[in-house]
Amino acid sequence: MNSNKLSKALIFAVTFLLISVWAVAQPGNPGQDPDPSPGVPLDLGLSAFIAAGVGYAAKKRMDKKKAGKTPNTLPK
């Protein structure tokens, strides 16, 4: 990946990570009883962890490609 593609990918990833911070759910019906055990939302920490894992995998794949090894072949 050249630096232009890498910067576009980084901007794309950061944008989608920040969308989860800006997104706000609509309030429920005030006449109903609230749910006693609401589900656990995915927060920015989990999203950042997943993005870091994807970035690490991409870096490892690029390193193997630069070394002349194809990433999807098994040793003989």
Gaussian input, Z-matrix of N, CA and C with variables (Angstrom, degrees):
# hf/3-21g

backbone

0 1
 N
 C     1     B1
 C     2     B2     1     A1
 N     3     B3     2     A2     1     D1
 C     4     B4     3     A3     2     D2
 C     5     B5     4     A4     3     D3
 N     6     B6     5     A5     4     D4
 C     7     B7     6     A6     5     D5
 C     8     B8     7     A7     6     D6
 N     9     B9     8     A8     7     D7
 C    10    B10     9     A9     8     D8
 C    11    B11    10    A10     9     D9
 N    12    B12    11    A11    10    D10
 C    13    B13    12    A12    11    D11
 C    14    B14    13    A13    12    D12
 N    15    B15    14    A14    13    D13
 C    16    B16    15    A15    14    D14
 C    17    B17    16    A16    15    D15
 N    18    B18    17    A17    16    D16
 C    19    B19    18    A18    17    D17
 C    20    B20    19    A19    18    D18
 N    21    B21    20    A20    19    D19
 C    22    B22    21    A21    20    D20
 C    23    B23    22    A22    21    D21
 N    24    B24    23    A23    22    D22
 C    25    B25    24    A24    23    D23
 C    26    B26    25    A25    24    D24
 N    27    B27    26    A26    25    D25
 C    28    B28    27    A27    26    D26
 C    29    B29    28    A28    27    D27
 N    30    B30    29    A29    28    D28
 C    31    B31    30    A30    29    D29
 C    32    B32    31    A31    30    D30
 N    33    B33    32    A32    31    D31
 C    34    B34    33    A33    32    D32
 C    35    B35    34    A34    33    D33
 N    36    B36    35    A35    34    D34
 C    37    B37    36    A36    35    D35
 C    38    B38    37    A37    36    D36
 N    39    B39    38    A38    37    D37
 C    40    B40    39    A39    38    D38
 C    41    B41    40    A40    39    D39
 N    42    B42    41    A41    40    D40
 C    43    B43    42    A42    41    D41
 C    44    B44    43    A43    42    D42
 N    45    B45    44    A44    43    D43
 C    46    B46    45    A45    44    D44
 C    47    B47    46    A46    45    D45
 N    48    B48    47    A47    46    D46
 C    49    B49    48    A48    47    D47
 C    50    B50    49    A49    48    D48
 N    51    B51    50    A50    49    D49
 C    52    B52    51    A51    50    D50
 C    53    B53    52    A52    51    D51
 N    54    B54    53    A53    52    D52
 C    55    B55    54    A54    53    D53
 C    56    B56    55    A55    54    D54
 N    57    B57    56    A56    55    D55
 C    58    B58    57    A57    56    D56
 C    59    B59    58    A58    57    D57
 N    60    B60    59    A59    58    D58
 C    61    B61    60    A60    59    D59
 C    62    B62    61    A61    60    D60
 N    63    B63    62    A62    61    D61
 C    64    B64    63    A63    62    D62
 C    65    B65    64    A64    63    D63
 N    66    B66    65    A65    64    D64
 C    67    B67    66    A66    65    D65
 C    68    B68    67    A67    66    D66
 N    69    B69    68    A68    67    D67
 C    70    B70    69    A69    68    D68
 C    71    B71    70    A70    69    D69
 N    72    B72    71    A71    70    D70
 C    73    B73    72    A72    71    D71
 C    74    B74    73    A73    72    D72
 N    75    B75    74    A74    73    D73
 C    76    B76    75    A75    74    D74
 C    77    B77    76    A76    75    D75
 N    78    B78    77    A77    76    D76
 C    79    B79    78    A78    77    D77
 C    80    B80    79    A79    78    D78
 N    81    B81    80    A80    79    D79
 C    82    B82    81    A81    80    D80
 C    83    B83    82    A82    81    D81
 N    84    B84    83    A83    82    D82
 C    85    B85    84    A84    83    D83
 C    86    B86    85    A85    84    D84
 N    87    B87    86    A86    85    D85
 C    88    B88    87    A87    86    D86
 C    89    B89    88    A88    87    D87
 N    90    B90    89    A89    88    D88
 C    91    B91    90    A90    89    D89
 C    92    B92    91    A91    90    D90
 N    93    B93    92    A92    91    D91
 C    94    B94    93    A93    92    D92
 C    95    B95    94    A94    93    D93
 N    96    B96    95    A95    94    D94
 C    97    B97    96    A96    95    D95
 C    98    B98    97    A97    96    D96
 N    99    B99    98    A98    97    D97
 C   100   B100    99    A99    98    D98
 C   101   B101   100   A100    99    D99
 N   102   B102   101   A101   100   D100
 C   103   B103   102   A102   101   D101
 C   104   B104   103   A103   102   D102
 N   105   B105   104   A104   103   D103
 C   106   B106   105   A105   104   D104
 C   107   B107   106   A106   105   D105
 N   108   B108   107   A107   106   D106
 C   109   B109   108   A108   107   D107
 C   110   B110   109   A109   108   D108
 N   111   B111   110   A110   109   D109
 C   112   B112   111   A111   110   D110
 C   113   B113   112   A112   111   D111
 N   114   B114   113   A113   112   D112
 C   115   B115   114   A114   113   D113
 C   116   B116   115   A115   114   D114
 N   117   B117   116   A116   115   D115
 C   118   B118   117   A117   116   D116
 C   119   B119   118   A118   117   D117
 N   120   B120   119   A119   118   D118
 C   121   B121   120   A120   119   D119
 C   122   B122   121   A121   120   D120
 N   123   B123   122   A122   121   D121
 C   124   B124   123   A123   122   D122
 C   125   B125   124   A124   123   D123
 N   126   B126   125   A125   124   D124
 C   127   B127   126   A126   125   D125
 C   128   B128   127   A127   126   D126
 N   129   B129   128   A128   127   D127
 C   130   B130   129   A129   128   D128
 C   131   B131   130   A130   129   D129
 N   132   B132   131   A131   130   D130
 C   133   B133   132   A132   131   D131
 C   134   B134   133   A133   132   D132
 N   135   B135   134   A134   133   D133
 C   136   B136   135   A135   134   D134
 C   137   B137   136   A136   135   D135
 N   138   B138   137   A137   136   D136
 C   139   B139   138   A138   137   D137
 C   140   B140   139   A139   138   D138
 N   141   B141   140   A140   139   D139
 C   142   B142   141   A141   140   D140
 C   143   B143   142   A142   141   D141
 N   144   B144   143   A143   142   D142
 C   145   B145   144   A144   143   D143
 C   146   B146   145   A145   144   D144
 N   147   B147   146   A146   145   D145
 C   148   B148   147   A147   146   D146
 C   149   B149   148   A148   147   D147
 N   150   B150   149   A149   148   D148
 C   151   B151   150   A150   149   D149
 C   152   B152   151   A151   150   D150
 N   153   B153   152   A152   151   D151
 C   154   B154   153   A153   152   D152
 C   155   B155   154   A154   153   D153
 N   156   B156   155   A155   154   D154
 C   157   B157   156   A156   155   D155
 C   158   B158   157   A157   156   D156
 N   159   B159   158   A158   157   D157
 C   160   B160   159   A159   158   D158
 C   161   B161   160   A160   159   D159
 N   162   B162   161   A161   160   D160
 C   163   B163   162   A162   161   D161
 C   164   B164   163   A163   162   D162
 N   165   B165   164   A164   163   D163
 C   166   B166   165   A165   164   D164
 C   167   B167   166   A166   165   D165
 N   168   B168   167   A167   166   D166
 C   169   B169   168   A168   167   D167
 C   170   B170   169   A169   168   D168
 N   171   B171   170   A170   169   D169
 C   172   B172   171   A171   170   D170
 C   173   B173   172   A172   171   D171
 N   174   B174   173   A173   172   D172
 C   175   B175   174   A174   173   D173
 C   176   B176   175   A175   174   D174
 N   177   B177   176   A176   175   D175
 C   178   B178   177   A177   176   D176
 C   179   B179   178   A178   177   D177
 N   180   B180   179   A179   178   D178
 C   181   B181   180   A180   179   D179
 C   182   B182   181   A181   180   D180
 N   183   B183   182   A182   181   D181
 C   184   B184   183   A183   182   D182
 C   185   B185   184   A184   183   D183
 N   186   B186   185   A185   184   D184
 C   187   B187   186   A186   185   D185
 C   188   B188   187   A187   186   D186
 N   189   B189   188   A188   187   D187
 C   190   B190   189   A189   188   D188
 C   191   B191   190   A190   189   D189
 N   192   B192   191   A191   190   D190
 C   193   B193   192   A192   191   D191
 C   194   B194   193   A193   192   D192
 N   195   B195   194   A194   193   D193
 C   196   B196   195   A195   194   D194
 C   197   B197   196   A196   195   D195
 N   198   B198   197   A197   196   D196
 C   199   B199   198   A198   197   D197
 C   200   B200   199   A199   198   D198
 N   201   B201   200   A200   199   D199
 C   202   B202   201   A201   200   D200
 C   203   B203   202   A202   201   D201
 N   204   B204   203   A203   202   D202
 C   205   B205   204   A204   203   D203
 C   206   B206   205   A205   204   D204
 N   207   B207   206   A206   205   D205
 C   208   B208   207   A207   206   D206
 C   209   B209   208   A208   207   D207
 N   210   B210   209   A209   208   D208
 C   211   B211   210   A210   209   D209
 C   212   B212   211   A211   210   D210
 N   213   B213   212   A212   211   D211
 C   214   B214   213   A213   212   D212
 C   215   B215   214   A214   213   D213
 N   216   B216   215   A215   214   D214
 C   217   B217   216   A216   215   D215
 C   218   B218   217   A217   216   D216
 N   219   B219   218   A218   217   D217
 C   220   B220   219   A219   218   D218
 C   221   B221   220   A220   219   D219
 N   222   B222   221   A221   220   D220
 C   223   B223   222   A222   221   D221
 C   224   B224   223   A223   222   D222
 N   225   B225   224   A224   223   D223
 C   226   B226   225   A225   224   D224
 C   227   B227   226   A226   225   D225

   B1=1.4619
   B2=1.5227
   B3=1.2642
   B4=1.4551
   B5=1.5299
   B6=1.2927
   B7=1.4665
   B8=1.5237
   B9=1.3352
   B10=1.4571
   B11=1.5239
   B12=1.3290
   B13=1.4604
   B14=1.5272
   B15=1.3312
   B16=1.4571
   B17=1.5259
   B18=1.3239
   B19=1.4584
   B20=1.5285
   B21=1.3334
   B22=1.4681
   B23=1.5161
   B24=1.3227
   B25=1.4629
   B26=1.5237
   B27=1.3175
   B28=1.4605
   B29=1.5277
   B30=1.3045
   B31=1.4654
   B32=1.5236
   B33=1.3248
   B34=1.4598
   B35=1.5334
   B36=1.3431
   B37=1.4653
   B38=1.5304
   B39=1.3204
   B40=1.4646
   B41=1.5226
   B42=1.3177
   B43=1.4636
   B44=1.5161
   B45=1.3135
   B46=1.4531
   B47=1.5206
   B48=1.3296
   B49=1.4617
   B50=1.5308
   B51=1.3308
   B52=1.4578
   B53=1.5199
   B54=1.3203
   B55=1.4664
   B56=1.5191
   B57=1.3265
   B58=1.4635
   B59=1.5307
   B60=1.3150
   B61=1.4613
   B62=1.5266
   B63=1.3197
   B64=1.4580
   B65=1.5222
   B66=1.3202
   B67=1.4632
   B68=1.5325
   B69=1.3238
   B70=1.4605
   B71=1.5238
   B72=1.3293
   B73=1.4596
   B74=1.5259
   B75=1.3155
   B76=1.4534
   B77=1.5312
   B78=1.3386
   B79=1.4655
   B80=1.5252
   B81=1.3228
   B82=1.4572
   B83=1.5114
   B84=1.3183
   B85=1.4529
   B86=1.5312
   B87=1.3454
   B88=1.4606
   B89=1.5311
   B90=1.3352
   B91=1.4498
   B92=1.5173
   B93=1.3146
   B94=1.4562
   B95=1.5147
   B96=1.3419
   B97=1.4629
   B98=1.5285
   B99=1.3277
   B100=1.4640
   B101=1.5259
   B102=1.2967
   B103=1.4631
   B104=1.5281
   B105=1.3308
   B106=1.4657
   B107=1.5272
   B108=1.3287
   B109=1.4639
   B110=1.5215
   B111=1.3201
   B112=1.4652
   B113=1.5268
   B114=1.3175
   B115=1.4579
   B116=1.5173
   B117=1.3085
   B118=1.4571
   B119=1.5312
   B120=1.3453
   B121=1.4668
   B122=1.5296
   B123=1.3069
   B124=1.4626
   B125=1.5222
   B126=1.3017
   B127=1.4618
   B128=1.5236
   B129=1.3107
   B130=1.4609
   B131=1.5298
   B132=1.3321
   B133=1.4604
   B134=1.5118
   B135=1.3301
   B136=1.4511
   B137=1.5272
   B138=1.3102
   B139=1.4641
   B140=1.5277
   B141=1.3177
   B142=1.4583
   B143=1.5327
   B144=1.3230
   B145=1.4630
   B146=1.5341
   B147=1.3191
   B148=1.4601
   B149=1.5274
   B150=1.3311
   B151=1.4631
   B152=1.5291
   B153=1.3227
   B154=1.4628
   B155=1.5285
   B156=1.3250
   B157=1.4554
   B158=1.5208
   B159=1.3238
   B160=1.4636
   B161=1.5262
   B162=1.3196
   B163=1.4611
   B164=1.5171
   B165=1.3349
   B166=1.4625
   B167=1.5307
   B168=1.3315
   B169=1.4653
   B170=1.5212
   B171=1.3353
   B172=1.4514
   B173=1.5269
   B174=1.3241
   B175=1.4622
   B176=1.5240
   B177=1.3161
   B178=1.4584
   B179=1.5327
   B180=1.3184
   B181=1.4684
   B182=1.5275
   B183=1.3410
   B184=1.4666
   B185=1.5305
   B186=1.3392
   B187=1.4630
   B188=1.5328
   B189=1.3381
   B190=1.4608
   B191=1.5194
   B192=1.3260
   B193=1.4575
   B194=1.5307
   B195=1.3394
   B196=1.4645
   B197=1.5229
   B198=1.3296
   B199=1.4692
   B200=1.5212
   B201=1.3412
   B202=1.4470
   B203=1.5198
   B204=1.3236
   B205=1.4565
   B206=1.5260
   B207=1.2877
   B208=1.4600
   B209=1.5193
   B210=1.3229
   B211=1.4614
   B212=1.5187
   B213=1.3349
   B214=1.4615
   B215=1.5133
   B216=1.3301
   B217=1.4529
   B218=1.5113
   B219=1.3199
   B220=1.4623
   B221=1.5183
   B222=1.3456
   B223=1.4743
   B224=1.5328
   B225=1.3302
   B226=1.4808
   B227=1.4814
   A1=109.40
   A2=115.67
   A3=117.24
   A4=108.96
   A5=116.95
   A6=120.62
   A7=112.26
   A8=118.45
   A9=120.97
   A10=110.26
   A11=117.52
   A12=121.05
   A13=110.84
   A14=115.99
   A15=120.48
   A16=110.94
   A17=117.16
   A18=119.67
   A19=110.82
   A20=117.40
   A21=119.97
   A22=110.89
   A23=117.29
   A24=121.01
   A25=110.59
   A26=117.04
   A27=120.82
   A28=110.99
   A29=117.17
   A30=120.57
   A31=110.47
   A32=116.80
   A33=121.69
   A34=111.02
   A35=117.33
   A36=121.67
   A37=111.27
   A38=117.10
   A39=120.34
   A40=110.61
   A41=117.28
   A42=120.65
   A43=110.73
   A44=117.43
   A45=119.64
   A46=112.77
   A47=118.19
   A48=119.79
   A49=110.58
   A50=116.50
   A51=119.54
   A52=112.80
   A53=117.37
   A54=119.58
   A55=109.99
   A56=117.69
   A57=119.67
   A58=111.34
   A59=117.46
   A60=120.22
   A61=109.94
   A62=117.47
   A63=121.51
   A64=113.15
   A65=117.56
   A66=120.72
   A67=109.38
   A68=115.88
   A69=121.08
   A70=107.51
   A71=115.78
   A72=120.07
   A73=109.76
   A74=116.27
   A75=121.18
   A76=108.64
   A77=117.99
   A78=119.56
   A79=110.56
   A80=115.22
   A81=120.31
   A82=111.47
   A83=116.06
   A84=122.53
   A85=108.75
   A86=119.82
   A87=120.63
   A88=113.41
   A89=118.84
   A90=121.07
   A91=113.74
   A92=118.16
   A93=121.32
   A94=111.09
   A95=114.72
   A96=119.64
   A97=108.21
   A98=117.04
   A99=118.63
   A100=110.57
   A101=115.97
   A102=121.42
   A103=108.32
   A104=118.59
   A105=119.74
   A106=113.72
   A107=117.52
   A108=119.68
   A109=109.85
   A110=117.43
   A111=118.73
   A112=110.91
   A113=115.59
   A114=120.28
   A115=111.68
   A116=115.57
   A117=121.28
   A118=108.02
   A119=118.43
   A120=119.66
   A121=111.12
   A122=115.29
   A123=119.71
   A124=107.14
   A125=116.34
   A126=118.97
   A127=110.76
   A128=115.39
   A129=121.07
   A130=111.79
   A131=117.38
   A132=119.86
   A133=112.23
   A134=116.64
   A135=120.31
   A136=110.63
   A137=116.77
   A138=120.55
   A139=110.53
   A140=117.32
   A141=120.98
   A142=110.63
   A143=116.84
   A144=121.27
   A145=110.33
   A146=116.83
   A147=120.98
   A148=110.14
   A149=117.34
   A150=120.74
   A151=111.00
   A152=117.32
   A153=120.45
   A154=110.31
   A155=117.27
   A156=120.88
   A157=112.20
   A158=116.36
   A159=120.76
   A160=109.93
   A161=117.12
   A162=120.61
   A163=112.71
   A164=116.10
   A165=120.71
   A166=110.33
   A167=116.54
   A168=120.38
   A169=111.06
   A170=117.18
   A171=120.75
   A172=111.10
   A173=116.33
   A174=120.05
   A175=111.14
   A176=116.98
   A177=120.17
   A178=110.52
   A179=116.22
   A180=119.91
   A181=110.66
   A182=117.13
   A183=120.37
   A184=110.79
   A185=116.90
   A186=120.11
   A187=110.93
   A188=116.87
   A189=119.89
   A190=111.05
   A191=116.10
   A192=120.34
   A193=110.46
   A194=116.65
   A195=120.33
   A196=111.34
   A197=116.27
   A198=120.23
   A199=112.00
   A200=117.50
   A201=120.80
   A202=113.26
   A203=116.66
   A204=120.61
   A205=108.20
   A206=116.34
   A207=118.47
   A208=107.49
   A209=118.75
   A210=121.54
   A211=115.02
   A212=119.39
   A213=120.29
   A214=113.56
   A215=119.23
   A216=120.81
   A217=110.10
   A218=115.19
   A219=120.99
   A220=109.01
   A221=117.16
   A222=118.75
   A223=110.24
   A224=116.11
   A225=120.91
   A226=110.80
   D1=133.67
   D2=175.05
   D3=-84.19
   D4=172.71
   D5=-174.08
   D6=-66.59
   D7=-29.58
   D8=179.53
   D9=-67.33
   D10=-45.47
   D11=178.56
   D12=-66.43
   D13=-38.76
   D14=179.87
   D15=-64.76
   D16=-41.23
   D17=179.72
   D18=-68.18
   D19=-37.20
   D20=176.72
   D21=-65.33
   D22=-40.86
   D23=178.73
   D24=-65.50
   D25=-38.72
   D26=179.02
   D27=-66.54
   D28=-43.71
   D29=177.82
   D30=-62.79
   D31=-41.87
   D32=178.26
   D33=-60.39
   D34=-46.12
   D35=-178.51
   D36=-66.24
   D37=-44.22
   D38=-179.08
   D39=-65.41
   D40=-38.35
   D41=178.69
   D42=-60.35
   D43=-47.26
   D44=-179.07
   D45=-71.38
   D46=-26.32
   D47=174.17
   D48=-70.26
   D49=-38.08
   D50=-178.90
   D51=-75.41
   D52=-22.54
   D53=177.92
   D54=-61.31
   D55=-35.70
   D56=-179.74
   D57=-66.43
   D58=-26.40
   D59=178.04
   D60=-77.35
   D61=-37.50
   D62=-175.97
   D63=-82.54
   D64=-21.28
   D65=-177.18
   D66=-72.12
   D67=133.26
   D68=179.67
   D69=-128.92
   D70=131.20
   D71=179.85
   D72=-77.48
   D73=153.22
   D74=178.29
   D75=-76.89
   D76=147.15
   D77=178.65
   D78=-68.52
   D79=153.34
   D80=179.75
   D81=-78.23
   D82=-174.48
   D83=179.09
   D84=-71.09
   D85=121.00
   D86=-176.66
   D87=-68.49
   D88=-15.66
   D89=-179.94
   D90=-81.58
   D91=-13.41
   D92=-178.65
   D93=-94.07
   D94=157.74
   D95=174.56
   D96=-70.91
   D97=141.00
   D98=177.86
   D99=-68.61
   D100=151.61
   D101=178.46
   D102=-67.16
   D103=126.24
   D104=-176.91
   D105=-69.34
   D106=-24.96
   D107=179.28
   D108=-132.90
   D109=80.41
   D110=-179.78
   D111=-68.91
   D112=155.79
   D113=179.64
   D114=-68.44
   D115=157.53
   D116=-179.70
   D117=-85.95
   D118=122.19
   D119=179.73
   D120=-77.82
   D121=152.63
   D122=173.40
   D123=-78.93
   D124=128.02
   D125=-177.09
   D126=-106.68
   D127=-176.89
   D128=-176.30
   D129=-65.01
   D130=-29.42
   D131=-179.78
   D132=-62.29
   D133=-45.33
   D134=179.21
   D135=-67.91
   D136=-40.32
   D137=178.78
   D138=-63.35
   D139=-41.54
   D140=179.08
   D141=-65.77
   D142=-37.56
   D143=178.57
   D144=-64.29
   D145=-43.14
   D146=178.64
   D147=-65.46
   D148=-43.39
   D149=179.23
   D150=-63.46
   D151=-37.87
   D152=178.15
   D153=-65.27
   D154=-39.03
   D155=177.84
   D156=-64.95
   D157=-41.52
   D158=177.87
   D159=-65.40
   D160=-42.31
   D161=178.16
   D162=-63.28
   D163=-40.00
   D164=178.87
   D165=-65.18
   D166=-42.99
   D167=178.68
   D168=-63.50
   D169=-39.97
   D170=178.56
   D171=-64.56
   D172=-40.55
   D173=178.64
   D174=-64.55
   D175=-43.58
   D176=179.35
   D177=-63.38
   D178=-38.82
   D179=178.90
   D180=-65.35
   D181=-41.25
   D182=178.44
   D183=-65.56
   D184=-39.04
   D185=179.01
   D186=-62.87
   D187=-41.60
   D188=178.56
   D189=-66.30
   D190=-37.76
   D191=-179.52
   D192=-66.73
   D193=-39.66
   D194=178.88
   D195=-67.62
   D196=-31.62
   D197=-179.32
   D198=-76.54
   D199=-6.57
   D200=177.48
   D201=94.35
   D202=3.72
   D203=178.66
   D204=-95.55
   D205=140.10
   D206=174.04
   D207=-86.30
   D208=134.72
   D209=-171.64
   D210=-70.84
   D211=-17.92
   D212=-175.71
   D213=-108.94
   D214=22.02
   D215=179.04
   D216=-108.65
   D217=149.28
   D218=178.02
   D219=-97.09
   D220=148.36
   D221=177.51
   D222=-68.90
   D223=148.03
   D224=-179.04
   D225=-96.99

